[in-house]
Amino acid sequence: MKKMLLDDRHSNIILIGMPAVGKSTVGVILAKETGYSFLDSDLLIQQQEGRLLKTIIAEEGVDGFLRIENQVNRDIRASRSVIATGGSAVYGEEAMAHFKEIGRIIYLHCSYETLAKRLNDLHGRGVVLREGQTLYDIYEERRILYERYADLMISQDSPGEIGIEDTLQMILARIVIQG
C-alpha cells in the first residue's frame, strides 16, 4: 500500500467529496488523532459573509456563491491543518490549485446509492444546485473533478457501508507525517 507523505511543503490534509460523506466529522477526529488544527471552509465562508450558505446561494445565485467559495478557499493560509471543504469547492480552479500547493487532497467517496440515503434536504444544507439539476447530475459532474484533484481516494463503500471510524483508520493507515 502506497503511503501519502505530509511534509513541510504539503503539511495540510484537505478533504473533498460530496455533501454528507463525512468530511467535517472525519476531519475533526483526524485533527485530534494527528495533532493538527481543523478548519471547515463552509464555516469560513459563513464567517466572511455573515450569512448562512443557503442564504448566500439564494441572494447571490450559484455563480456568485462559487466565486465567494473560490476566493475563501484560495485565501486559506494554514499549516498542519485538516481542512474540510464544501462539496462544490472543486469548481474553484484557483482554490484547488492552492490546495495542491499547501497539502494533500483526500477524496472521500461513496456510491450514489449511499449518498442518496444520507441526503434529504439539498437546499436546506446549502448544496450548490443549478436550476433543473438533480443529485445524480451533480454527483456525476463532481465525481470527475474529485478524481482529478485527489492525491488519495478513500471509498466508503464495500459490501456494507463504511463508518466514520473505518474511514478514519483507512486515512491514518495511508498517511505519513514528517516533522
C-alpha positions as CSV (number, residue, x, y, z in Angstrom):
1,M,0.0,0.0,0.0
2,K,1.4,3.4,-1.1
3,K,1.7,5.9,1.7
4,M,0.9,9.6,1.3
5,L,3.7,11.8,2.7
6,L,2.9,15.0,4.5
7,D,6.0,17.2,4.6
8,D,6.7,20.9,5.2
9,R,5.5,21.9,1.7
10,H,2.4,19.8,1.8
11,S,1.6,19.9,5.5
12,N,-2.2,20.1,5.3
13,I,-4.8,17.4,4.7
14,I,-7.6,18.7,2.5
15,L,-10.8,16.6,2.5
16,I,-13.0,16.8,-0.6
17,G,-16.2,15.0,-1.6
18,M,-20.0,15.2,-1.9
19,P,-22.1,16.6,0.9
20,A,-22.8,14.0,3.6
21,V,-19.7,11.9,3.1
22,G,-18.4,12.9,6.5
23,K,-15.7,15.5,5.6
24,S,-16.3,17.6,8.7
25,T,-16.9,14.7,11.0
26,V,-13.9,12.8,9.9
27,G,-11.9,16.0,9.7
28,V,-12.4,16.9,13.4
29,I,-11.5,13.4,14.6
30,L,-8.5,13.2,12.1
31,A,-7.2,16.6,13.5
32,K,-7.4,15.1,17.1
33,E,-5.6,12.0,16.0
34,T,-2.8,13.9,14.2
35,G,-2.5,16.9,16.5
36,Y,-3.4,19.1,13.5
37,S,-5.8,22.1,13.6
38,F,-9.2,21.8,12.0
39,L,-10.8,24.2,9.5
40,D,-14.2,23.9,7.9
41,S,-14.2,26.1,4.7
42,D,-18.0,26.3,4.8
43,L,-17.8,27.9,8.2
44,L,-15.1,30.3,6.9
45,I,-17.4,31.3,4.1
46,Q,-20.3,32.0,6.5
47,Q,-18.0,34.0,8.8
48,Q,-16.7,36.1,6.0
49,E,-20.1,36.8,4.5
50,G,-22.1,36.9,7.8
51,R,-24.8,34.7,6.2
52,L,-25.7,31.0,6.0
53,L,-24.6,29.1,2.9
54,K,-28.2,28.7,1.7
55,T,-28.8,32.4,2.1
56,I,-25.7,33.3,0.1
57,I,-26.8,30.9,-2.7
58,A,-30.3,32.4,-2.6
59,E,-29.1,36.0,-2.7
60,E,-26.0,35.7,-4.9
61,G,-27.0,32.8,-7.1
62,V,-24.9,29.7,-7.8
63,D,-22.2,31.6,-9.7
64,G,-21.9,34.3,-7.0
65,F,-21.6,31.7,-4.3
66,L,-19.0,29.8,-6.3
67,R,-16.9,33.0,-6.7
68,I,-17.1,33.6,-2.9
69,E,-16.2,30.0,-2.2
70,N,-13.3,30.0,-4.6
71,Q,-12.0,33.2,-3.0
72,V,-12.3,32.0,0.6
73,N,-10.6,28.6,-0.2
74,R,-7.9,30.3,-2.3
75,D,-7.0,32.6,0.6
76,I,-6.8,30.0,3.3
77,R,-3.4,30.2,5.0
78,A,-2.8,27.1,7.1
79,S,-0.1,24.8,8.2
80,R,-0.5,21.4,9.8
81,S,-4.3,21.6,9.5
82,V,-7.1,19.3,8.4
83,I,-9.3,21.3,6.0
84,A,-12.9,20.1,5.3
85,T,-14.1,21.7,2.1
86,G,-17.6,22.2,0.8
87,G,-18.8,19.8,-1.8
88,S,-18.6,22.4,-4.5
89,A,-15.0,23.5,-3.7
90,V,-13.8,21.5,-6.7
91,Y,-15.4,24.1,-9.1
92,G,-12.9,26.7,-8.0
93,E,-9.8,26.2,-10.1
94,E,-7.7,28.8,-8.1
95,A,-8.7,27.2,-4.8
96,M,-7.9,23.7,-5.9
97,A,-4.5,24.8,-7.3
98,H,-3.8,26.5,-3.9
99,F,-4.9,23.3,-2.1
100,K,-2.5,21.3,-4.2
101,E,0.3,23.6,-3.2
102,I,-0.4,23.5,0.5
103,G,-1.4,20.0,1.2
104,R,-2.5,16.5,0.2
105,I,-6.1,16.1,-1.1
106,I,-8.1,13.2,0.1
107,Y,-11.4,12.4,-1.8
108,L,-13.9,10.8,0.5
109,H,-16.0,8.8,-2.0
110,C,-19.3,7.0,-1.6
111,S,-21.7,5.5,-4.2
112,Y,-24.6,7.4,-5.4
113,E,-27.0,5.0,-3.7
114,T,-25.3,5.6,-0.3
115,L,-25.3,9.3,-0.8
116,A,-29.0,9.4,-1.8
117,K,-29.8,7.6,1.5
118,R,-27.8,10.2,3.5
119,L,-29.0,13.4,1.9
120,N,-32.6,14.6,2.4
121,D,-32.8,18.3,2.0
122,L,-30.3,19.6,-0.5
123,H,-31.4,23.2,-0.4
124,G,-31.6,23.3,3.4
125,R,-28.0,22.1,3.6
126,G,-26.8,24.9,1.2
127,V,-25.9,22.5,-1.6
128,V,-25.0,24.2,-4.8
129,L,-27.6,23.0,-7.3
130,R,-28.3,24.7,-10.6
131,E,-31.9,25.0,-11.9
132,G,-33.1,21.6,-13.1
133,Q,-30.1,19.7,-11.7
134,T,-30.7,16.5,-9.7
135,L,-28.5,15.0,-7.0
136,Y,-27.4,12.4,-9.6
137,D,-26.4,15.1,-12.0
138,I,-24.1,16.9,-9.6
139,Y,-22.8,13.5,-8.3
140,E,-21.6,12.6,-11.8
141,E,-20.3,16.1,-12.6
142,R,-18.3,16.4,-9.4
143,R,-17.0,12.8,-9.3
144,I,-14.8,13.6,-12.3
145,L,-13.4,16.7,-10.6
146,Y,-12.9,15.0,-7.3
147,E,-10.9,12.2,-9.0
148,R,-8.9,14.8,-11.0
149,Y,-7.7,16.7,-7.9
150,A,-7.3,13.8,-5.4
151,D,-4.0,12.6,-4.2
152,L,-5.8,9.7,-2.4
153,M,-9.3,8.3,-2.6
154,I,-11.0,6.6,0.4
155,S,-14.1,4.7,-0.6
156,Q,-16.8,4.4,2.0
157,D,-18.5,1.6,0.1
158,S,-17.8,-2.1,0.5
159,P,-20.2,-5.0,0.7
160,G,-21.7,-2.8,3.5
161,E,-21.4,0.9,4.3
162,I,-18.1,2.0,5.9
163,G,-18.5,4.0,9.1
164,I,-16.6,7.1,10.3
165,E,-14.2,5.1,12.4
166,D,-13.3,2.9,9.4
167,T,-12.8,5.9,7.2
168,L,-10.5,7.5,9.8
169,Q,-8.5,4.3,10.1
170,M,-8.1,4.0,6.3
171,I,-6.8,7.6,6.2
172,L,-4.4,7.1,9.1
173,A,-3.0,3.9,7.5
174,R,-2.2,5.8,4.3
175,I,-0.5,9.0,5.6
176,V,3.0,9.6,6.9
177,I,3.5,12.8,8.8
178,Q,7.1,14.2,8.7
179,G,8.4,16.5,11.4
